[in-house]
Amino acid sequence: MKFSKVDLSQILSEIRELPSQALDEQGAKVIEALPRCVGALQSAATEELSSASVELLITQQPCFLDFARLVLGISQDAFATQASEILNGEDKRRVTWNQLDAMTRKDAAGLAAILVQMGLPVAAASLVHRQWSAADVLEDRYKQGRGRAIAGITRGSFLEKQVASILSSVDARFDTGVSYTGFQGRQAKCDFAIPSKVNPTIVIECKGFEATGSKLTDVLGDVRKIIEAKSSQSFFFLVTDGRGWHRRTSDLQKLVDFHRDGQIDMIYTQQRFDELGKAVARILRESE
C-alpha cells in the first residue's frame, strides 16, 4: 500500500490543541449510566454483594464494567492487568479491556467472579454506606488539583484512546502498550501492535505534546527503536498532535525526514483520523 508523503508545513497547519480531558461517545454513555448504576448498587447492596448479584448488575446495567472500575478506583489498564492475573495465574497472557468488555455480553458469570475477587463487594459497601466528612471532601479536591497538575499525561492518553476507538470501529484486533517482536527477533515498545505483538502487520505510536521539554526529543529515540525492530513487510504509523510542536519544529522535522525516507509510513494528526481508520482497514483486508 502506497502513501502520499506529508511535509512539515502540512503537519504544522494541522496541529491543534490536545484536551487534557475529553469524553468520546463511550465516555458520554458512561457518564449517563452512572446514576442508574449507583441506584441499582444501592438497592442491591443492603448486604455484601454476592457473585450472583454482581452478575445480575452486569446484565441489567449498561456500562457496569466501567462503573465497577470507578468503584474500585483503578484505570482500565490496571483493571485489565489485575483481571489477567486472576484469569491466567502464572500464565503471562494479557487480557485486554475490550476482551473484558465482551465478557459483559458473553460471560457475565465469569466477569462477576473476577469482580468479586478484585474486591468489588467490599468497595461497593464502603461507597454506599460511607458518611463523607469535611476531610474526605478536601482530600477529593486535592486529588482533582493534582490531576490538573499532570494534565500532560492525560493529553497523551487522549490520542491513545482515540486511536483505540478507531481500531475498534474497523474491527481490528490489537495489543496495546506492549513490547512487540519484529525483524530478527528485535523488540521495541509501541502503543498499538496490530493484530498482535508478535510480528505485527501494523505498529502505531502516539505522541501528543502541549508544552516544550525533554520529552519532545525523547520521542525520536522511541521512534528509532521501532524503525530498527520492524520488518520491511510491516507498516509504521505515528500519531501526534499538540501545540508544543510549534516551538520544537526541528524535532518534528526529524520525524518528517524519517517519513520522507520511508521509515515511517505515515504521520497522522487528529485532523486525519478518518484516513487512519481507512488505511488500517485496507491493510488488514489486503493481508487476509
Backbone bond lengths (Angstrom), bond angles and torsions (degrees), N, CA, C in turn:
res aa  C-N    CA-C-N  psi(-1)  N-CA   C-N-CA  omega(-1)  CA-C   N-CA-C  phi
1 M - - - 1.463 - - 1.525 109.37 -
2 K 1.331 116.62 127.68 1.449 122.35 -178.75 1.526 111.07 -94.85
3 F 1.334 116.08 145.13 1.463 121.88 178.57 1.522 109.65 -123.17
4 S 1.330 115.93 139.60 1.458 120.30 172.68 1.527 108.43 -71.25
5 K 1.328 116.26 140.62 1.457 120.39 -178.60 1.534 110.74 -77.93
6 V 1.328 115.92 141.30 1.463 121.15 172.62 1.522 107.71 -106.96
7 D 1.319 116.81 154.70 1.455 119.83 179.20 1.528 110.48 -118.06
8 L 1.322 115.65 176.98 1.462 121.12 -175.44 1.521 111.54 -60.57
9 S 1.317 117.62 -43.81 1.460 120.36 -177.37 1.523 111.56 -63.19
10 Q 1.331 117.23 -36.94 1.462 119.95 179.05 1.522 111.08 -66.08
11 I 1.336 116.23 -44.94 1.466 119.19 -179.14 1.527 110.61 -64.31
12 L 1.339 116.51 -43.24 1.466 119.62 179.76 1.524 111.41 -62.88
13 S 1.328 117.03 -33.12 1.467 119.55 179.00 1.519 111.52 -71.06
14 E 1.333 117.23 -22.08 1.465 121.71 -178.74 1.526 112.96 -92.24
15 I 1.345 115.85 -21.47 1.467 120.66 -175.14 1.520 110.72 -58.45
16 R 1.337 115.58 133.33 1.455 119.89 174.40 1.520 109.63 -144.64
17 E 1.312 114.94 173.50 1.464 121.02 -174.68 1.521 111.57 -64.18
18 L 1.322 114.25 141.86 1.458 120.91 173.09 1.522 108.85 -97.47
19 P 1.316 118.83 127.26 1.468 120.03 177.91 1.512 110.81 -70.10
20 S 1.337 116.07 143.34 1.459 119.40 175.64 1.516 110.60 -75.31
21 Q 1.317 116.11 -25.69 1.452 121.27 175.78 1.519 107.80 -143.12
22 A 1.302 116.91 134.65 1.455 119.79 179.76 1.521 109.01 -152.63
23 L 1.304 115.59 143.52 1.458 120.77 178.67 1.518 109.28 -106.63
24 D 1.316 116.68 122.06 1.447 119.26 170.80 1.527 108.17 -84.60
25 E 1.321 116.53 -172.39 1.466 119.89 -177.12 1.522 111.47 -60.07
26 Q 1.339 116.36 -42.04 1.453 119.69 179.69 1.523 111.08 -65.19
27 G 1.345 116.53 -39.52 1.456 120.07 178.62 1.512 112.13 -61.29
28 A 1.328 116.31 -39.89 1.467 120.44 178.18 1.522 110.75 -63.91
29 K 1.334 116.51 -37.41 1.462 120.29 178.27 1.525 111.13 -64.94
30 V 1.338 115.46 -40.10 1.470 119.31 179.71 1.519 110.23 -63.35
31 I 1.334 117.53 -46.17 1.464 121.35 179.84 1.525 110.29 -59.53
32 E 1.323 116.51 -42.00 1.466 120.65 -179.86 1.523 111.64 -65.44
33 A 1.344 116.17 -33.52 1.466 120.40 -175.99 1.524 113.10 -82.07
34 L 1.327 118.46 -17.82 1.464 120.96 -173.81 1.528 113.65 -56.22
35 P 1.344 120.01 -47.76 1.478 118.26 -179.57 1.526 112.88 -59.43
36 R 1.338 116.79 -39.13 1.473 119.41 179.28 1.519 110.81 -67.07
37 C 1.325 116.86 -39.94 1.461 120.24 179.15 1.531 110.86 -65.25
38 V 1.329 116.37 -40.95 1.468 120.10 178.07 1.515 110.35 -62.74
39 G 1.336 117.09 -44.42 1.459 120.49 178.78 1.509 112.01 -61.35
40 A 1.336 116.55 -43.83 1.459 120.56 179.21 1.519 111.02 -65.10
41 L 1.328 116.58 -37.95 1.464 120.78 178.81 1.523 110.69 -66.21
42 Q 1.311 117.35 -41.89 1.464 120.76 179.37 1.526 111.08 -63.42
43 S 1.327 116.81 -36.38 1.469 120.55 178.69 1.513 111.56 -71.04
44 A 1.344 115.84 -35.13 1.460 119.85 -175.63 1.518 113.32 -86.44
45 A 1.338 117.00 -21.28 1.459 120.68 -170.17 1.523 113.38 -97.77
46 T 1.349 117.23 35.98 1.453 118.96 173.26 1.526 110.06 -64.60
47 E 1.333 115.02 -25.19 1.460 121.88 170.47 1.520 106.92 -139.47
48 E 1.325 117.48 176.08 1.456 119.38 -176.38 1.519 111.06 -58.43
49 L 1.332 116.38 133.94 1.460 121.74 -177.07 1.529 110.88 -62.25
50 S 1.324 115.27 138.36 1.457 120.78 172.87 1.527 108.63 -93.91
51 S 1.323 116.00 168.31 1.456 120.23 177.76 1.526 110.57 -61.12
52 A 1.340 116.69 -37.01 1.466 120.62 -179.98 1.522 111.61 -66.81
53 S 1.336 117.18 -39.39 1.460 119.77 179.40 1.528 111.29 -69.97
54 V 1.335 116.91 -34.77 1.460 120.14 175.44 1.528 109.93 -65.23
55 E 1.324 116.56 -42.37 1.467 120.61 177.55 1.524 111.12 -58.39
56 L 1.330 116.32 -42.09 1.459 120.46 179.38 1.524 111.18 -63.35
57 L 1.320 116.31 -41.91 1.463 120.25 178.20 1.529 111.08 -62.78
58 I 1.319 116.73 -39.03 1.470 120.90 179.01 1.520 110.72 -60.76
59 T 1.324 116.05 -44.54 1.470 120.14 -176.01 1.524 112.70 -76.39
60 Q 1.324 117.81 -25.11 1.465 120.52 -174.38 1.522 113.77 -98.55
61 Q 1.336 117.59 -24.85 1.456 120.23 -173.14 1.538 111.21 -111.14
62 P 1.331 117.53 113.96 1.467 120.00 175.30 1.524 110.79 -58.62
63 C 1.305 116.39 143.48 1.477 122.80 177.21 1.525 112.71 65.97
64 F 1.338 118.13 22.26 1.463 118.89 -177.00 1.521 111.60 -66.03
65 L 1.337 117.91 -29.95 1.465 119.51 179.84 1.522 110.73 -62.41
66 D 1.343 116.73 -45.50 1.463 119.63 176.27 1.526 110.79 -63.55
67 F 1.326 116.30 -39.27 1.461 120.70 178.42 1.528 110.45 -61.10
68 A 1.326 116.94 -45.10 1.462 121.07 179.53 1.523 110.92 -62.00
69 R 1.319 115.93 -39.44 1.469 119.68 177.88 1.524 111.10 -61.86
70 L 1.314 116.66 -40.24 1.461 120.76 179.06 1.524 111.31 -67.69
71 V 1.327 116.81 -38.63 1.465 120.71 177.10 1.530 109.78 -61.50
72 L 1.340 116.06 -40.07 1.462 120.40 179.39 1.530 111.74 -76.09
73 G 1.344 116.74 -18.01 1.455 120.86 176.84 1.514 114.21 74.89
74 I 1.355 117.62 36.81 1.462 120.53 -179.45 1.520 110.06 -131.38
75 S 1.326 115.94 161.31 1.457 122.13 -179.17 1.526 110.48 -79.07
76 Q 1.333 115.85 169.22 1.466 120.16 176.07 1.520 110.78 -60.21
77 D 1.335 117.55 -43.20 1.464 120.67 -179.32 1.520 111.42 -63.73
78 A 1.349 116.59 -44.59 1.465 120.14 179.27 1.523 110.56 -64.78
79 F 1.334 116.31 -38.54 1.460 120.53 178.26 1.528 109.98 -62.19
80 A 1.348 116.82 -46.74 1.460 120.81 -179.19 1.526 111.25 -62.72
81 T 1.327 116.46 -37.65 1.462 120.36 179.23 1.528 110.90 -64.41
82 Q 1.330 117.01 -47.39 1.462 120.42 179.77 1.528 111.50 -65.10
83 A 1.328 116.10 -40.18 1.468 119.77 178.42 1.520 110.73 -63.75
84 S 1.345 116.80 -38.20 1.469 120.84 178.64 1.517 110.57 -61.84
85 E 1.331 116.64 -41.65 1.456 120.57 179.78 1.524 111.10 -64.44
86 I 1.332 116.93 -38.65 1.461 120.73 179.77 1.527 110.54 -69.00
87 L 1.331 116.68 -42.83 1.461 120.52 -176.69 1.516 113.02 -73.22
88 N 1.339 116.81 -39.18 1.454 120.23 -169.34 1.516 114.95 -110.34
89 G 1.332 118.18 -7.08 1.452 120.23 179.02 1.519 111.52 59.19
90 E 1.322 116.00 -122.88 1.463 121.12 -178.94 1.524 111.96 -75.21
91 D 1.326 117.18 -18.53 1.466 121.08 176.93 1.531 108.13 -64.45
92 K 1.312 117.17 132.71 1.466 121.35 -174.61 1.529 112.98 -90.02
93 R 1.342 117.57 9.66 1.462 119.10 -179.92 1.524 110.08 -60.96
94 R 1.310 115.84 134.81 1.465 123.07 -176.80 1.521 110.08 -93.02
95 V 1.328 116.55 128.39 1.461 122.21 172.70 1.524 107.60 -98.23
96 T 1.312 117.28 126.63 1.460 120.57 -176.69 1.521 111.20 -85.59
97 W 1.333 114.85 163.86 1.461 120.48 175.84 1.529 110.57 -60.42
98 N 1.317 117.50 -39.54 1.463 120.67 -179.92 1.525 111.47 -63.59
99 Q 1.319 117.10 -37.74 1.466 120.58 177.72 1.529 110.78 -66.76
100 L 1.327 116.20 -38.65 1.464 119.60 177.63 1.526 110.51 -67.13
101 D 1.342 116.03 -39.15 1.461 119.79 177.27 1.523 110.73 -62.11
102 A 1.335 117.04 -36.97 1.462 120.41 177.94 1.528 111.26 -64.36
103 M 1.330 117.28 -28.47 1.459 120.63 179.02 1.524 112.01 -66.09
104 T 1.335 118.31 -23.49 1.475 119.85 177.82 1.518 110.66 -61.52
105 R 1.337 116.71 -25.94 1.461 121.47 -179.61 1.527 112.73 -101.88
106 K 1.336 116.40 -30.21 1.467 120.00 -172.26 1.525 114.29 -103.67
107 D 1.318 117.26 -27.10 1.470 120.43 -176.11 1.529 110.04 -151.58
108 A 1.323 115.69 65.93 1.469 120.22 -178.15 1.521 111.59 -62.03
109 A 1.330 117.10 -35.65 1.468 120.31 -179.92 1.527 110.79 -64.76
110 G 1.340 115.97 -42.67 1.459 120.07 178.69 1.516 111.76 -64.42
111 L 1.333 116.19 -41.10 1.461 120.26 178.54 1.523 110.74 -66.84
112 A 1.329 117.04 -38.67 1.466 120.79 177.93 1.526 110.74 -60.44
113 A 1.330 116.32 -40.80 1.468 120.05 179.01 1.527 110.88 -62.75
114 I 1.326 116.55 -38.55 1.466 120.52 177.71 1.523 110.40 -64.01
115 L 1.329 116.65 -46.04 1.462 120.82 -178.22 1.526 111.30 -63.05
116 V 1.312 117.03 -36.95 1.470 120.34 178.07 1.527 109.59 -64.36
117 Q 1.350 116.76 -43.93 1.460 119.79 179.74 1.524 111.92 -66.54
118 M 1.324 116.61 -27.73 1.465 120.34 178.77 1.522 112.30 -80.09
119 G 1.332 117.10 -5.40 1.457 120.65 174.50 1.516 115.46 94.60
120 L 1.344 117.27 20.56 1.462 119.53 -179.34 1.530 112.84 -60.05
121 P 1.344 120.31 -43.94 1.467 119.05 -178.94 1.532 113.45 -56.66
122 V 1.313 117.13 -43.65 1.465 120.97 -179.90 1.521 110.62 -67.36
123 A 1.342 116.53 -44.96 1.462 120.70 -179.57 1.525 110.83 -64.16
124 A 1.345 116.97 -37.77 1.460 120.92 -179.96 1.522 111.12 -67.38
125 A 1.327 116.37 -42.68 1.465 120.19 179.36 1.528 110.50 -62.61
126 S 1.334 116.22 -40.60 1.461 120.19 178.90 1.524 111.24 -64.50
127 L 1.325 116.11 -40.23 1.465 120.62 -179.24 1.523 111.42 -66.34
128 V 1.337 116.26 -44.49 1.469 120.95 -175.24 1.524 111.59 -70.26
129 H 1.322 117.24 -40.31 1.462 120.42 -171.29 1.531 114.11 -98.58
130 R 1.327 117.09 -4.29 1.462 119.52 -175.45 1.529 111.09 -70.94
131 Q 1.321 116.36 137.70 1.456 122.69 173.33 1.533 107.52 -97.33
132 W 1.319 115.75 115.39 1.461 120.63 -173.91 1.528 110.41 -78.05
133 S 1.331 114.85 130.53 1.464 121.33 179.76 1.524 110.08 -101.86
134 A 1.334 115.61 172.22 1.465 120.02 176.35 1.528 110.58 -60.79
135 A 1.327 116.87 -37.78 1.464 120.71 178.57 1.527 111.15 -63.22
136 D 1.341 116.65 -38.12 1.467 120.35 177.72 1.524 110.82 -62.02
137 V 1.341 116.04 -43.62 1.464 120.76 -179.58 1.523 110.55 -62.85
138 L 1.339 116.83 -43.86 1.461 120.69 -179.79 1.530 110.94 -66.37
139 E 1.316 116.97 -38.10 1.458 120.04 177.65 1.524 110.42 -62.29
140 D 1.330 116.23 -42.34 1.454 120.30 179.23 1.527 110.82 -63.71
141 R 1.326 116.78 -41.32 1.468 119.92 178.31 1.526 111.10 -63.88
142 Y 1.335 116.79 -37.84 1.463 120.46 178.68 1.530 110.26 -63.15
143 K 1.335 116.07 -43.32 1.467 119.93 179.83 1.517 110.78 -62.88
144 Q 1.348 116.90 -38.37 1.458 119.85 178.17 1.523 110.78 -64.92
145 G 1.327 117.39 -41.61 1.460 120.68 177.67 1.511 111.82 -64.53
146 R 1.336 116.04 -39.40 1.460 120.93 176.97 1.519 110.13 -62.55
147 G 1.324 115.06 -37.59 1.462 119.37 178.59 1.514 111.82 -62.44
148 R 1.335 116.54 -39.95 1.463 119.03 178.43 1.521 110.82 -66.71
149 A 1.342 116.52 -31.18 1.460 119.59 -179.17 1.518 112.27 -67.99
150 I 1.336 116.83 -23.76 1.462 120.05 178.87 1.519 110.49 -111.58
151 A 1.342 114.76 34.70 1.468 119.76 -177.86 1.515 112.68 -60.81
152 G 1.338 116.95 -26.38 1.458 119.20 179.33 1.510 112.17 -59.71
153 I 1.341 116.13 -33.45 1.452 119.87 178.97 1.517 110.24 -67.16
154 T 1.337 116.86 -43.04 1.456 119.32 -178.98 1.519 111.00 -69.87
155 R 1.348 117.60 -28.27 1.454 119.15 175.30 1.523 110.22 -64.59
156 G 1.347 116.05 -39.79 1.450 119.04 177.77 1.519 111.67 -64.58
157 S 1.327 116.45 -41.99 1.457 119.45 -178.95 1.520 111.56 -70.26
158 F 1.342 117.94 -22.03 1.456 120.75 177.61 1.527 110.63 -58.90
159 L 1.333 117.41 -46.10 1.457 120.18 178.94 1.519 110.83 -62.38
160 E 1.329 117.38 -42.00 1.462 120.57 -179.77 1.526 111.22 -62.13
161 K 1.328 116.49 -41.47 1.461 119.98 179.25 1.524 111.09 -64.60
162 Q 1.327 116.41 -39.88 1.457 120.00 179.44 1.519 111.04 -65.56
163 V 1.329 117.02 -41.95 1.460 120.55 179.09 1.524 110.54 -65.81
164 A 1.332 117.17 -41.73 1.469 120.45 177.73 1.524 110.37 -59.33
165 S 1.319 117.10 -40.05 1.462 121.29 178.53 1.531 110.68 -64.78
166 I 1.329 117.06 -41.04 1.460 121.49 178.81 1.528 110.20 -63.31
167 L 1.328 117.00 -45.36 1.465 120.61 -179.40 1.524 111.37 -63.32
168 S 1.322 116.25 -40.36 1.468 119.69 178.15 1.522 110.79 -64.75
169 S 1.336 117.17 -35.33 1.466 120.68 -177.83 1.521 112.39 -67.78
170 V 1.347 117.34 -23.61 1.473 119.98 177.79 1.529 110.72 -105.47
171 D 1.346 115.84 17.27 1.471 122.77 176.22 1.527 112.78 58.14
172 A 1.314 116.30 37.17 1.463 120.55 178.32 1.522 110.17 -87.64
173 R 1.318 116.74 131.76 1.460 121.17 172.26 1.528 108.10 -83.48
174 F 1.348 116.60 142.66 1.456 118.35 -178.21 1.519 110.91 -158.15
175 D 1.323 114.55 155.03 1.463 122.58 168.03 1.524 106.29 -104.25
176 T 1.307 116.70 140.83 1.461 120.08 -177.13 1.520 111.58 -122.22
177 G 1.338 115.92 144.24 1.456 121.66 178.68 1.511 112.94 59.89
178 V 1.348 116.54 51.13 1.458 120.25 -173.22 1.525 110.91 -128.46
179 S 1.333 114.67 165.53 1.457 121.05 165.37 1.520 106.35 -94.76
180 Y 1.320 116.34 118.73 1.461 119.02 -176.47 1.525 109.83 -100.12
181 T 1.319 115.33 155.86 1.458 121.96 179.40 1.518 109.12 -104.44
182 G 1.325 116.43 123.84 1.452 120.80 -176.92 1.515 112.17 -123.32
183 F 1.330 116.76 -130.55 1.452 124.10 -173.06 1.527 111.37 -60.15
184 Q 1.353 115.02 128.07 1.469 122.54 177.97 1.523 112.67 51.80
185 G 1.325 116.84 33.72 1.454 121.81 176.77 1.507 115.20 76.01
186 R 1.328 117.90 7.25 1.463 120.61 179.11 1.526 110.22 -69.44
187 Q 1.326 115.69 147.53 1.459 120.81 -177.45 1.528 111.30 -120.33
188 A 1.316 115.08 149.07 1.462 121.75 174.92 1.513 107.99 -153.07
189 K 1.322 116.05 152.02 1.457 120.41 178.30 1.527 109.60 -83.00
190 C 1.328 115.62 143.92 1.460 120.18 176.13 1.526 108.59 -150.42
191 D 1.321 115.64 162.49 1.461 119.96 179.71 1.527 112.48 -79.95
192 F 1.342 116.92 -35.14 1.459 120.90 -179.82 1.525 109.97 -141.24
193 A 1.334 115.57 130.24 1.460 121.98 173.21 1.525 107.04 -121.44
194 I 1.324 117.03 121.25 1.465 122.80 -173.07 1.531 109.00 -117.79
195 P 1.328 120.27 127.10 1.462 126.31 -0.03 1.524 113.76 -86.95
196 S 1.345 117.65 -8.26 1.460 120.17 178.81 1.525 108.51 -155.08
197 K 1.307 116.03 174.44 1.461 121.08 -176.44 1.527 112.88 -79.29
198 V 1.329 117.57 -6.63 1.468 121.14 177.69 1.521 108.74 -98.41
199 N 1.331 116.28 113.92 1.462 122.57 -177.44 1.524 112.07 46.29
200 P 1.314 118.72 59.93 1.468 121.05 -176.63 1.523 112.33 -65.27
201 T 1.330 114.83 149.51 1.463 120.65 174.70 1.524 110.50 -76.67
202 I 1.330 116.16 -36.20 1.461 122.03 -179.33 1.527 108.71 -133.66
203 V 1.322 116.81 138.08 1.455 123.03 174.07 1.527 107.56 -121.13
204 I 1.338 116.59 131.61 1.465 120.94 -179.89 1.526 108.91 -125.98
205 E 1.330 115.46 131.91 1.459 121.99 174.90 1.524 108.60 -119.65
206 C 1.340 117.20 134.67 1.469 122.30 -178.60 1.523 109.82 -112.74
207 K 1.333 116.53 129.39 1.456 121.43 178.13 1.523 108.81 -139.21
208 G 1.327 117.20 116.42 1.454 121.22 178.45 1.511 111.00 -122.87
209 F 1.344 117.21 136.99 1.460 120.69 -176.62 1.517 111.46 -139.53
210 E 1.334 115.57 132.16 1.460 121.28 174.67 1.524 111.30 -110.89
211 A 1.311 117.03 -18.77 1.467 120.46 -179.39 1.510 108.99 -129.43
212 T 1.334 116.77 157.11 1.458 120.00 177.85 1.517 109.60 -78.74
213 G 1.318 115.90 167.18 1.457 119.94 179.48 1.512 110.21 154.70
214 S 1.337 115.78 176.97 1.461 120.08 -175.64 1.516 112.06 -63.65
215 K 1.338 117.54 -27.81 1.459 119.81 -177.07 1.522 112.11 -64.26
216 L 1.337 116.77 -23.85 1.454 118.85 176.21 1.519 110.89 -64.56
217 T 1.327 116.76 -33.69 1.454 120.66 178.55 1.525 110.72 -82.08
218 D 1.339 117.56 -32.15 1.461 121.68 -179.44 1.523 111.69 -56.13
219 V 1.337 117.27 -31.64 1.453 120.84 -177.94 1.516 111.26 -59.15
220 L 1.327 117.63 -31.32 1.459 120.81 -179.75 1.530 110.87 -62.06
221 G 1.327 115.88 -41.17 1.460 119.25 177.93 1.509 112.42 -65.61
222 D 1.342 116.12 -40.74 1.466 120.17 178.29 1.527 110.75 -62.69
223 V 1.330 115.70 -42.49 1.469 120.54 -179.00 1.531 110.40 -65.24
224 R 1.328 116.96 -42.79 1.465 119.98 179.73 1.529 111.49 -59.73
225 K 1.332 117.07 -39.91 1.469 120.20 -179.85 1.523 111.07 -64.36
226 I 1.335 115.86 -39.46 1.469 119.32 177.79 1.521 110.36 -65.30
227 I 1.327 116.87 -43.57 1.460 121.11 179.72 1.520 110.79 -59.59
228 E 1.336 116.91 -41.48 1.467 121.47 -178.88 1.519 111.73 -68.57
229 A 1.336 116.78 -32.09 1.465 120.10 -175.01 1.519 113.43 -86.23
230 K 1.320 117.79 -32.99 1.467 119.70 -171.74 1.526 111.13 -71.83
231 S 1.324 115.00 149.18 1.453 120.23 176.89 1.521 109.44 -82.46
232 S 1.328 116.38 163.89 1.464 120.52 -179.32 1.522 111.79 -68.61
233 Q 1.343 117.31 -17.80 1.459 120.92 -179.65 1.527 113.30 -86.86
234 S 1.334 117.28 -10.98 1.461 120.03 -178.21 1.521 110.38 -96.84
235 F 1.338 115.84 158.57 1.454 123.18 179.79 1.529 109.60 -104.23
236 F 1.328 115.31 143.63 1.459 121.05 179.12 1.526 108.31 -124.54
237 F 1.352 115.64 117.11 1.461 121.79 177.61 1.534 109.12 -112.13
238 L 1.319 116.27 135.09 1.462 122.01 173.39 1.525 108.34 -108.43
239 V 1.326 117.00 126.88 1.462 122.37 177.79 1.525 107.64 -111.37
240 T 1.317 116.92 122.55 1.456 119.69 -177.51 1.521 111.22 -148.84
241 D 1.330 115.76 159.84 1.457 122.51 176.84 1.523 107.65 -172.97
242 G 1.319 116.55 174.14 1.457 121.18 178.27 1.514 111.95 118.51
243 R 1.325 115.74 140.97 1.463 121.45 -174.01 1.522 113.42 -67.84
244 G 1.327 117.60 -18.36 1.460 120.03 179.35 1.519 113.47 -57.36
245 W 1.335 116.56 -28.34 1.467 119.85 -179.69 1.523 112.07 -63.56
246 H 1.320 118.57 -26.70 1.464 120.31 -179.74 1.520 111.59 -63.00
247 R 1.334 117.19 -24.25 1.459 121.18 -180.00 1.526 112.58 -100.83
248 R 1.328 116.14 -0.04 1.467 119.95 177.50 1.527 109.78 -134.70
249 T 1.308 114.98 51.54 1.467 119.41 -176.04 1.526 112.51 -65.03
250 S 1.329 117.52 -24.72 1.466 119.39 179.57 1.523 110.78 -64.96
251 D 1.338 116.88 -39.80 1.469 120.30 176.97 1.527 110.49 -68.34
252 L 1.324 115.65 -41.77 1.459 118.93 178.67 1.528 110.53 -63.14
253 Q 1.331 117.43 -37.83 1.461 120.95 178.24 1.530 111.01 -61.08
254 K 1.333 117.15 -37.22 1.466 119.99 177.99 1.531 111.14 -63.24
255 L 1.328 115.98 -38.39 1.464 119.33 176.75 1.527 110.37 -66.48
256 V 1.324 115.84 -40.07 1.466 120.06 177.03 1.528 110.01 -62.87
257 D 1.326 117.14 -38.54 1.461 120.36 177.91 1.523 111.01 -61.63
258 F 1.348 116.57 -42.45 1.469 119.47 175.05 1.527 110.18 -57.05
259 H 1.323 115.44 -42.02 1.465 120.90 -179.64 1.530 110.87 -66.45
260 R 1.313 117.40 -45.83 1.467 121.29 -178.40 1.528 110.94 -64.70
261 D 1.342 116.78 -28.61 1.469 121.27 178.25 1.525 112.23 -82.86
262 G 1.346 116.89 -3.55 1.457 120.38 178.39 1.511 114.90 88.03
263 Q 1.337 117.42 7.29 1.468 119.47 -179.11 1.530 112.01 -85.95
264 I 1.324 117.36 -25.62 1.462 123.57 168.69 1.524 105.99 -114.40
265 D 1.320 116.99 120.28 1.469 119.18 -174.68 1.518 112.48 -67.56
266 M 1.342 117.13 -38.77 1.460 119.34 178.23 1.519 109.81 -158.10
267 I 1.330 115.61 145.20 1.461 122.75 172.91 1.518 107.14 -109.47
268 Y 1.338 116.50 121.16 1.464 121.99 -177.55 1.528 110.50 -111.10
269 T 1.332 115.81 143.37 1.459 122.71 169.86 1.525 108.10 -112.55
270 Q 1.330 116.46 175.79 1.463 119.93 177.59 1.530 111.57 -55.66
271 Q 1.320 116.41 -33.91 1.456 121.15 -175.69 1.529 112.07 -63.91
272 R 1.353 116.61 -24.43 1.464 119.71 -177.25 1.526 112.55 -116.65
273 F 1.330 115.91 31.03 1.464 119.53 177.56 1.526 111.93 -60.16
274 D 1.340 117.14 -35.00 1.461 119.30 -179.80 1.523 110.63 -63.28
275 E 1.344 117.24 -35.68 1.457 121.12 177.63 1.531 111.12 -66.27
276 L 1.331 116.02 -36.78 1.465 120.11 178.59 1.522 110.38 -61.19
277 G 1.326 116.92 -47.73 1.458 120.19 179.55 1.513 112.33 -59.86
278 K 1.321 116.63 -43.03 1.472 121.06 -179.64 1.525 110.73 -65.73
279 A 1.329 117.18 -39.82 1.463 120.33 -179.44 1.524 111.28 -65.24
280 V 1.338 116.42 -45.00 1.468 119.97 179.15 1.521 110.24 -61.71
281 A 1.333 117.23 -45.80 1.467 121.08 -179.48 1.524 111.41 -60.13
282 R 1.318 116.49 -42.65 1.470 120.12 -178.56 1.518 111.14 -67.17
283 I 1.332 117.42 -44.14 1.464 120.62 179.92 1.522 110.68 -60.68
284 L 1.318 116.61 -43.74 1.467 119.95 -179.32 1.520 111.23 -65.81
285 R 1.342 117.29 -37.85 1.471 120.20 177.15 1.537 110.48 -62.85
286 E 1.325 115.97 -45.31 1.466 119.76 -176.24 1.520 113.12 -72.78
287 S 1.346 116.59 -18.51 1.474 119.67 -179.86 1.523 112.77 -88.85
288 E 1.331 116.57 -7.86 1.472 120.44 -177.79 1.534 111.11 -70.98
